[in-house]
Amino acid sequence: EDARDARAGKGRQMTEYAALWPDDAIEAMHAAALALLERAGVRVESEAARGLLLAAGCVTGEGDRVLISRGAVEEALAACPRHYVLAARDPERSLAMDPDPGITYVHNLGGARDVCDPRTGAGRRATLSDQIAATRIMHQLVNQEQVTSLWQPEDAPDLLEPLYSYLVLAHETDKALGGPGISHPFQALYLQEMAVVVTGATGDDGTYPIDLAFSPVSPMILGADVSDALVEQVRRGGVAVEILPCPAAATTAPGALSAAIAQQHAEVLAGVVLTQLAAAGTPVYYGPRLSAVDPRSGVVVSGTPETGIASWAAVLLARRCGLACDCYGPCSDSKVVDTQFGYERAVNALLGLAPKPRLLSGVGEIQAGVASCPEVLVIDDEVLNNARYALAPRPWDVDALDVDAMVDGVLSGRGFLGTKHTRRYIRSEFVSPMLSYRGGLGDWLAAGRSGLVDLASEKAAQLAAHDPLGLPDDVLGELVGIIDRCAADLGISGHPDPRRLLGL
């Protein structure tokens, strides 16, 4: 009996050790977030947003702050759909969204500025041709299910850039598309039109053509332009919304990681309240982007393990509130593809995947999100390949633990490779590399490669050389027409011909 008690106690210790953020911690952070909303509230810079909040019973605080009650948060969360679908052009690639543990859909970093050299770190501004090549590569990646605009190309007019980038994505892949970043309400309107043309979805049946990100400003601010865009677009209907705060612990959020996570949670909840007041029943998901700060320099960092630890907590907080979560995974502060790049990505990919979020971001990220390059895209496919394998449960049923087969392998003198049991399991039980070199040293030296980046460059070039997936002529014509109409409405003349930029 004493031995059984000891074994049971050890089992409990192992469970507690595995729980990075136990239920009590999640409840404590949720309670702190609610108290923060009630006592400090949010600064509201949009008159439309302020009007909605005050009409719903929220009260004014100091200055232009609005205090949000626990009841308002609970009502808003209750109005959020638990299940919905983000549509893809290929319906088989659509993403079923809910807060429950299950499949994790992976997508790339969005909105980087530069294309960097993976060996030196030197960068240049991205162009639409870079966007085309990167999207073509991501279409081929096995471990990426959603694609968003990797860069903000400098050769597209600023106000039209999200539309040009969306056209590139739609032309190069039939995977689910994440909505490009927007700065103005009109961009959301035209992007939604384009997404309806591409996917055929309208949101009427719970399948939505596009998701749009809304970023509160830390600490606890609902900015004017983004709030106006959110209110205007969700009132039109037919979109899903991601609340995407980006606080930095120790500067725009507290230094205690749990407190920073609680503030981020409060910012998400404020966005949920505003969304549901604007249009009850709008699908909302949780997009945590909390970063840390290097205490020596004050520089915001994203590749340190604080990112993954905070992501894990955010997934559990989102799940507690009935919301799907899109957290961060592979990321690095390294300026080049080196050892630091490797260990930072591996740790954060594992931490991000472990709590089973619905979406995982980060593919292609380097230099703390400022840059990307084709080599990083294909390296991340390998990182995720290994991380997903590491977290997938391995079989231990009677077939896997076939003692007769084990005895036969031991006693036969022939080893295990020739047994039916081994042949049955060898493919499923061993990870198949997407990029990693496993050959001999002689072959490696004969190939003249200097490291992983050489392999990644070769594979990226092969994938980028594929023919574009393309669009039906009528769909392409409608998308080009929407861009032209938007340019005309804004009085922009001489904008680049979208067909020419696609090489058509």
C-alpha positions as CSV (number, residue, x, y, z in Angstrom):
1,E,0.0,0.0,0.0
2,D,2.8,2.4,0.8
3,A,4.5,1.6,-2.5
4,R,1.2,2.3,-4.3
5,D,0.9,5.6,-2.6
6,A,4.5,6.5,-3.5
7,R,3.9,5.6,-7.1
8,A,0.6,7.7,-7.1
9,G,2.4,10.6,-5.6
10,K,5.2,10.4,-8.2
11,G,2.5,10.3,-10.9
12,R,1.0,13.5,-9.5
13,Q,4.3,15.2,-9.4
14,M,4.9,14.3,-13.1
15,T,1.5,15.7,-14.0
16,E,2.2,18.9,-12.1
17,Y,5.6,19.2,-13.7
18,A,4.1,18.9,-17.2
19,A,1.5,21.7,-16.4
20,L,3.4,24.8,-17.3
21,W,0.4,26.9,-16.5
22,P,-2.0,25.0,-14.1
23,D,-5.7,25.8,-13.9
24,D,-5.2,28.0,-10.9
25,A,-2.8,30.2,-12.8
26,I,-5.1,30.6,-15.7
27,E,-8.0,31.6,-13.4
28,A,-5.8,34.1,-11.6
29,M,-4.7,35.8,-14.8
30,H,-8.3,35.9,-16.1
31,A,-9.4,37.5,-12.8
32,A,-6.6,40.0,-13.0
33,A,-7.6,40.9,-16.6
34,L,-11.2,41.5,-15.6
35,A,-10.1,43.7,-12.7
36,L,-7.8,45.7,-15.0
37,L,-10.7,46.3,-17.4
38,E,-13.0,47.4,-14.5
39,R,-10.4,49.6,-12.7
40,A,-8.2,51.1,-15.5
41,G,-10.3,50.4,-18.5
42,V,-9.2,51.2,-22.0
43,R,-8.4,54.5,-23.7
44,V,-10.9,54.8,-26.6
45,E,-9.8,57.1,-29.4
46,S,-12.7,56.2,-31.7
47,E,-16.0,58.1,-31.2
48,A,-17.9,55.2,-32.8
49,A,-16.3,52.7,-30.4
50,R,-16.8,54.9,-27.4
51,G,-20.5,55.4,-28.3
52,L,-21.0,51.6,-28.5
53,L,-19.3,50.9,-25.2
54,L,-21.1,53.7,-23.3
55,A,-24.5,52.7,-24.8
56,A,-23.9,49.2,-23.5
57,G,-23.5,50.3,-19.9
58,C,-19.7,50.8,-19.7
59,V,-18.8,53.9,-17.8
60,T,-16.2,56.7,-18.3
61,G,-13.0,56.6,-16.3
62,E,-10.2,59.1,-16.1
63,G,-9.6,61.2,-19.2
64,D,-10.8,59.4,-22.3
65,R,-10.8,56.0,-20.7
66,V,-13.8,53.7,-20.6
67,L,-14.3,51.1,-17.8
68,I,-15.6,47.7,-19.0
69,S,-17.4,45.5,-16.5
70,R,-17.1,41.8,-15.9
71,G,-20.8,41.4,-17.1
72,A,-20.0,43.1,-20.4
73,V,-17.1,40.7,-21.0
74,E,-19.2,37.7,-20.1
75,E,-22.1,38.8,-22.4
76,A,-19.6,39.4,-25.3
77,L,-18.0,36.0,-24.9
78,A,-21.4,34.3,-24.8
79,A,-22.2,36.0,-28.1
80,C,-19.1,34.6,-29.9
81,P,-19.7,31.5,-32.1
82,R,-17.8,28.6,-30.8
83,H,-17.5,26.9,-34.2
84,Y,-17.1,28.4,-37.6
85,V,-15.0,27.9,-40.8
86,L,-12.4,30.1,-42.5
87,A,-12.9,29.3,-46.2
88,A,-10.2,28.4,-48.7
89,R,-10.6,28.4,-52.5
90,D,-10.2,24.6,-52.3
91,P,-13.0,23.7,-49.8
92,E,-10.8,20.7,-48.7
93,R,-8.3,23.2,-47.4
94,S,-10.8,25.3,-45.3
95,L,-10.0,25.7,-41.6
96,A,-12.5,24.5,-39.0
97,M,-12.2,26.9,-36.1
98,D,-13.0,26.2,-32.4
99,P,-11.2,26.4,-29.0
100,D,-10.9,22.7,-28.4
101,P,-7.6,20.9,-28.4
102,G,-7.1,19.3,-31.8
103,I,-5.4,19.9,-35.1
104,T,-3.1,23.0,-35.3
105,Y,-3.1,24.9,-38.6
106,V,0.2,26.6,-39.3
107,H,0.7,29.9,-41.1
108,N,3.5,32.3,-41.9
109,L,4.7,35.6,-40.4
110,G,2.8,38.5,-41.9
111,G,3.9,41.9,-43.0
112,A,7.7,41.7,-42.9
113,R,9.6,44.7,-44.4
114,D,12.8,43.3,-45.7
115,V,14.2,40.3,-47.7
116,C,17.3,39.3,-45.9
117,D,20.4,37.4,-46.8
118,P,20.4,34.3,-44.6
119,R,24.2,34.2,-44.5
120,T,25.0,37.9,-43.7
121,G,21.7,39.4,-42.5
122,A,21.9,42.2,-45.0
123,G,18.4,43.3,-46.2
124,R,16.5,45.1,-48.9
125,R,12.9,46.1,-49.2
126,A,10.6,43.4,-50.5
127,T,8.8,43.7,-53.9
128,L,5.8,42.0,-55.3
129,S,8.0,39.6,-57.2
130,D,9.4,38.5,-53.8
131,Q,5.8,38.0,-52.6
132,I,5.0,35.9,-55.6
133,A,8.0,33.6,-55.1
134,A,7.4,33.2,-51.4
135,T,3.8,32.4,-51.9
136,R,4.6,29.8,-54.5
137,I,7.1,28.2,-52.1
138,M,4.5,28.2,-49.2
139,H,1.9,26.6,-51.4
140,Q,4.3,23.6,-51.6
141,L,5.2,23.4,-48.0
142,V,3.8,20.3,-46.3
143,N,3.6,21.7,-42.8
144,Q,1.8,25.0,-43.6
145,E,-2.0,25.1,-44.0
146,Q,-2.7,28.9,-44.2
147,V,-0.9,31.6,-46.2
148,T,-0.8,35.3,-45.5
149,S,1.2,38.2,-47.0
150,L,4.7,37.5,-46.0
151,W,5.9,41.0,-46.9
152,Q,4.6,44.5,-47.5
153,P,6.0,45.1,-51.0
154,E,7.4,48.5,-51.7
155,D,6.4,48.6,-55.4
156,A,2.7,48.6,-54.7
157,P,0.9,51.9,-53.8
158,D,0.7,52.0,-50.0
159,L,-3.1,52.4,-49.9
160,L,-3.5,49.5,-52.4
161,E,-0.8,47.2,-51.1
162,P,-3.1,44.8,-49.2
163,L,-5.2,44.3,-52.3
164,Y,-2.2,43.6,-54.5
165,S,-0.8,41.2,-52.0
166,Y,-4.1,39.4,-51.7
167,L,-4.2,39.0,-55.5
168,V,-0.8,37.5,-55.4
169,L,-1.8,35.0,-52.7
170,A,-5.0,34.0,-54.5
171,H,-3.1,33.5,-57.8
172,E,-0.4,31.3,-56.2
173,T,-2.2,29.1,-53.7
174,D,-5.6,27.5,-53.0
175,K,-4.8,27.1,-49.3
176,A,-6.7,29.2,-46.8
177,L,-5.7,32.8,-47.0
178,G,-5.1,35.1,-43.9
179,G,-6.3,38.6,-44.5
180,P,-3.4,41.1,-45.1
181,G,-2.9,43.8,-42.5
182,I,-5.1,46.8,-43.0
183,S,-4.9,50.4,-41.8
184,H,-8.1,51.9,-43.2
185,P,-11.8,50.8,-43.3
186,F,-12.0,50.9,-47.2
187,Q,-9.2,48.3,-47.4
188,A,-11.3,45.9,-45.4
189,L,-14.3,46.5,-47.6
190,Y,-12.4,45.8,-50.9
191,L,-10.5,42.8,-49.4
192,Q,-13.8,41.2,-48.4
193,E,-15.1,41.7,-51.9
194,M,-12.0,39.9,-53.3
195,A,-12.3,37.1,-50.8
196,V,-15.9,36.4,-51.6
197,V,-15.0,36.2,-55.3
198,V,-12.1,33.7,-54.5
199,T,-13.9,31.5,-52.0
200,G,-17.5,31.9,-52.8
201,A,-18.2,32.1,-49.0
202,T,-20.3,34.9,-47.5
203,G,-20.5,34.0,-43.8
204,D,-24.2,33.2,-44.0
205,D,-23.7,29.5,-43.3
206,G,-20.9,29.9,-40.8
207,T,-18.1,29.8,-43.4
208,Y,-16.3,33.1,-43.7
209,P,-14.3,34.3,-46.7
210,I,-11.7,36.3,-44.8
211,D,-10.4,37.1,-41.3
212,L,-9.3,40.6,-40.4
213,A,-6.8,41.4,-37.7
214,F,-7.6,44.2,-35.2
215,S,-4.7,45.3,-33.0
216,P,-5.3,47.2,-29.7
217,V,-2.4,49.4,-28.8
218,S,-0.6,48.5,-25.6
219,P,-1.1,49.4,-22.9
220,M,-4.9,49.2,-23.1
221,I,-5.7,51.5,-26.0
222,L,-8.3,51.1,-28.7
223,G,-6.8,53.3,-31.5
224,A,-9.0,55.5,-33.7
225,D,-8.4,54.1,-37.2
226,V,-8.3,50.4,-36.4
227,S,-11.4,50.7,-34.1
228,D,-13.3,52.6,-36.8
229,A,-12.3,49.9,-39.4
230,L,-13.4,47.1,-37.0
231,V,-16.8,48.7,-36.3
232,E,-17.5,49.5,-39.9
233,Q,-16.5,46.1,-41.3
234,V,-18.2,43.8,-38.7
235,R,-21.4,45.8,-39.1
236,R,-21.3,44.8,-42.8
237,G,-21.0,41.2,-41.8
238,G,-19.4,38.3,-43.5
239,V,-16.0,38.5,-41.8
240,A,-14.2,36.8,-38.9
241,V,-12.0,38.9,-36.6
242,E,-8.7,38.3,-34.9
243,I,-7.9,40.4,-31.9
244,L,-4.1,40.8,-32.1
245,P,-2.5,42.8,-29.3
246,C,1.3,43.2,-29.3
247,P,2.5,44.2,-25.8
248,A,6.1,44.0,-24.7
249,A,6.8,42.8,-21.2
250,A,8.6,45.5,-19.1
251,T,7.8,48.4,-21.4
252,T,4.2,48.4,-22.7
253,A,3.2,45.6,-20.2
254,P,4.4,44.7,-16.7
255,G,7.7,42.9,-16.1
256,A,6.1,39.9,-14.4
257,L,5.3,37.5,-17.2
258,S,2.0,36.5,-15.6
259,A,1.0,40.2,-15.3
260,A,2.0,40.9,-18.9
261,I,-0.1,37.9,-20.1
262,A,-3.1,39.2,-18.0
263,Q,-2.8,42.6,-19.6
264,Q,-2.7,41.1,-23.0
265,H,-5.8,39.0,-22.1
266,A,-7.6,42.2,-21.0
267,E,-6.7,43.8,-24.4
268,V,-8.1,40.8,-26.2
269,L,-11.3,40.9,-24.1
270,A,-11.8,44.6,-24.8
271,G,-11.6,43.8,-28.5
272,V,-14.1,41.0,-28.1
273,V,-16.5,43.3,-26.3
274,L,-16.2,46.0,-29.0
275,T,-16.7,43.4,-31.8
276,Q,-19.8,41.9,-30.3
277,L,-21.3,45.4,-29.5
278,A,-20.8,46.3,-33.2
279,A,-22.3,43.0,-34.5
280,A,-23.3,40.3,-32.1
281,G,-22.4,36.8,-33.3
282,T,-19.3,37.9,-35.2
283,P,-16.7,35.1,-35.0
284,V,-13.7,36.2,-33.0
285,Y,-10.4,34.5,-32.2
286,Y,-7.5,35.3,-29.9
287,G,-4.2,36.4,-31.4
288,P,-1.6,36.9,-28.7
289,R,1.7,38.5,-29.7
290,L,3.4,39.3,-26.4
291,S,7.1,39.9,-26.6
292,A,9.9,40.3,-24.0
293,V,12.5,43.0,-23.7
294,D,16.3,42.5,-23.4
295,P,16.9,44.1,-20.0
296,R,20.4,45.3,-21.0
297,S,19.3,47.2,-24.1
298,G,15.6,47.7,-23.9
299,V,15.2,46.1,-27.4
300,V,12.1,44.1,-28.0
301,V,12.9,40.4,-28.6
302,S,10.8,37.5,-29.9
303,G,13.1,34.5,-30.2
304,T,13.6,34.0,-26.4
305,P,11.6,31.3,-24.7
306,E,9.3,33.9,-23.0
307,T,7.5,34.0,-26.4
308,G,6.6,30.3,-26.2
309,I,5.8,30.3,-22.5
310,A,3.4,33.3,-23.0
311,S,1.9,31.6,-26.1
312,W,1.1,28.5,-24.0
313,A,-0.7,30.6,-21.4
314,A,-2.6,32.5,-24.0
315,V,-3.9,29.3,-25.6
316,L,-5.3,28.2,-22.3
317,L,-6.8,31.6,-21.5
318,A,-8.5,31.6,-25.0
319,R,-9.8,28.1,-24.4
320,R,-11.1,29.1,-21.0
321,C,-13.1,31.8,-22.8
322,G,-14.4,29.6,-25.6
323,L,-12.2,31.2,-28.2
324,A,-9.9,29.7,-30.8
325,C,-6.3,30.9,-30.5
326,D,-3.6,31.9,-33.0
327,C,-0.3,31.9,-31.1
328,Y,3.3,32.3,-32.0
329,G,5.6,29.3,-32.8
330,P,9.0,29.3,-34.6
331,C,10.7,32.7,-34.2
332,S,14.2,34.0,-33.8
333,D,16.1,37.2,-33.0
334,S,19.1,36.0,-34.9
335,K,20.1,38.1,-37.9
336,V,21.3,35.1,-39.9
337,V,20.6,31.4,-40.1
338,D,22.9,30.1,-37.5
339,T,22.9,28.0,-34.3
340,Q,21.0,30.7,-32.3
341,F,18.4,30.7,-35.1
342,G,18.1,26.9,-34.8
343,Y,17.7,26.6,-31.0
344,E,15.3,29.6,-30.7
345,R,13.0,28.2,-33.4
346,A,13.0,24.7,-32.1
347,V,12.1,25.7,-28.5
348,N,9.4,28.1,-29.5
349,A,7.9,25.8,-32.1
350,L,7.6,23.1,-29.4
351,L,6.2,25.5,-26.8
352,G,3.7,26.9,-29.3
353,L,2.4,23.6,-30.5
354,A,2.3,21.8,-27.1
355,P,-1.1,23.3,-25.9
356,K,-2.7,22.5,-29.3
357,P,-3.8,26.0,-30.5
358,R,-6.0,26.1,-33.5
359,L,-3.5,28.3,-35.4
360,L,0.3,28.7,-35.1
361,S,2.1,31.6,-36.6
362,G,5.8,32.3,-37.4
363,V,6.8,30.5,-40.6
364,G,9.4,32.6,-42.3
365,E,10.2,34.9,-39.3
366,I,13.8,36.0,-38.7
367,Q,15.3,39.1,-37.2
368,A,12.4,39.4,-34.7
369,G,9.9,39.7,-37.5
370,V,11.5,42.5,-39.4
371,A,12.7,40.3,-42.3
372,S,12.2,36.9,-44.0
373,C,13.8,35.0,-46.9
374,P,13.0,31.9,-48.9
375,E,15.5,29.8,-47.1
376,V,13.8,30.4,-43.7
377,L,10.5,29.2,-45.2
378,V,11.8,25.8,-46.2
379,I,13.9,25.4,-42.9
380,D,10.7,26.1,-40.9
381,D,9.0,23.3,-42.8
382,E,11.6,21.0,-41.4
383,V,11.5,22.5,-37.9
384,L,7.7,22.0,-37.8
385,N,8.0,18.5,-39.3
386,N,10.2,17.5,-36.3
387,A,8.2,19.4,-33.7
388,R,4.9,17.8,-34.8
389,Y,6.6,14.4,-34.7
390,A,8.0,15.0,-31.3
391,L,4.5,15.9,-29.8
392,A,2.5,13.3,-31.6
393,P,1.7,10.3,-29.4
394,R,3.4,7.1,-30.4
395,P,1.5,3.8,-30.4
396,W,1.9,1.5,-27.4
397,D,-1.0,-0.9,-27.9
398,V,-0.7,-4.7,-28.2
399,D,0.2,-4.5,-31.9
400,A,3.1,-2.1,-31.2
401,L,4.2,-4.0,-28.2
402,D,4.0,-7.4,-29.9
403,V,6.0,-9.5,-27.5
404,D,6.0,-12.5,-29.8
405,A,7.6,-10.4,-32.5
406,M,10.1,-9.0,-30.0
407,V,11.0,-12.5,-28.9
408,D,11.4,-13.7,-32.5
409,G,13.7,-10.8,-33.3
410,V,15.9,-11.5,-30.3
411,L,16.1,-15.3,-30.7
412,S,16.2,-15.6,-34.4
413,G,19.6,-14.2,-34.8
414,R,18.5,-12.3,-37.9
415,G,17.8,-9.0,-36.0
416,F,14.7,-7.0,-36.4
417,L,14.9,-5.3,-39.8
418,G,13.6,-8.4,-41.6
419,T,10.6,-9.0,-39.3
420,K,7.1,-8.2,-40.5
421,H,6.5,-6.2,-37.3
422,T,9.4,-3.8,-38.1
423,R,8.5,-3.5,-41.7
424,R,4.9,-2.5,-40.6
425,Y,6.1,0.2,-38.3
426,I,9.3,1.6,-39.7
427,R,7.7,4.2,-42.0
428,S,5.1,5.4,-39.4
429,E,7.5,5.5,-36.5
430,F,10.4,7.3,-38.0
431,V,10.3,11.0,-39.0
432,S,10.9,11.6,-42.7
433,P,13.2,14.6,-43.3
434,M,11.9,17.5,-45.4
435,L,15.3,19.1,-45.7
436,S,17.9,17.7,-43.3
437,Y,20.9,15.9,-44.7
438,R,21.4,12.4,-43.5
439,G,23.9,11.1,-46.1
440,G,27.6,10.4,-45.6
441,L,30.4,12.9,-45.2
442,G,32.0,12.0,-48.5
443,D,28.9,12.8,-50.5
444,W,28.4,16.0,-48.6
445,L,32.0,17.2,-49.3
446,A,31.7,16.2,-52.9
447,A,28.5,18.3,-53.3
448,G,30.5,21.4,-52.2
449,R,27.9,22.6,-49.7
450,S,29.0,24.7,-46.8
451,G,25.9,24.2,-44.5
452,L,22.2,24.0,-44.1
453,V,21.6,27.3,-45.9
454,D,23.0,25.8,-49.1
455,L,20.5,23.0,-48.9
456,A,17.7,25.4,-48.1
457,S,18.6,27.7,-51.1
458,E,18.5,24.7,-53.4
459,K,15.1,23.6,-52.2
460,A,13.6,27.1,-52.2
461,A,14.8,27.6,-55.8
462,Q,13.2,24.3,-56.8
463,L,9.9,25.2,-55.2
464,A,9.8,28.7,-56.6
465,A,10.4,27.3,-60.1
466,H,7.0,25.6,-60.1
467,D,4.4,26.9,-62.4
468,P,1.9,29.2,-60.6
469,L,-1.4,27.6,-59.6
470,G,-3.2,30.5,-61.3
471,L,-6.8,31.6,-61.3
472,P,-9.7,31.1,-63.6
473,D,-9.9,34.0,-66.1
474,D,-13.2,35.2,-64.8
475,V,-12.1,35.2,-61.2
476,L,-8.8,37.0,-62.1
477,G,-10.8,39.6,-64.1
478,E,-13.0,40.3,-61.1
479,L,-10.1,40.7,-58.7
480,V,-8.3,43.0,-61.1
481,G,-11.5,45.0,-61.6
482,I,-11.9,45.4,-57.8
483,I,-8.3,46.8,-57.5
484,D,-8.9,49.2,-60.4
485,R,-12.2,50.3,-58.9
486,C,-10.6,51.0,-55.5
487,A,-7.8,53.0,-57.2
488,A,-10.4,55.1,-59.0
489,D,-12.4,55.7,-55.9
490,L,-9.3,56.9,-54.1
491,G,-8.2,59.1,-57.1
492,I,-5.0,57.0,-57.6
493,S,-3.9,57.2,-61.2
494,G,-1.1,55.2,-62.9
495,H,-1.2,52.4,-60.5
496,P,0.7,49.3,-61.7
497,D,-1.2,46.8,-63.9
498,P,-1.9,43.8,-61.6
499,R,-1.8,41.4,-64.5
500,R,1.7,42.6,-65.5
501,L,2.9,42.2,-62.0
502,L,1.8,38.6,-62.0
503,G,3.7,38.0,-65.2
504,L,0.6,37.7,-67.3
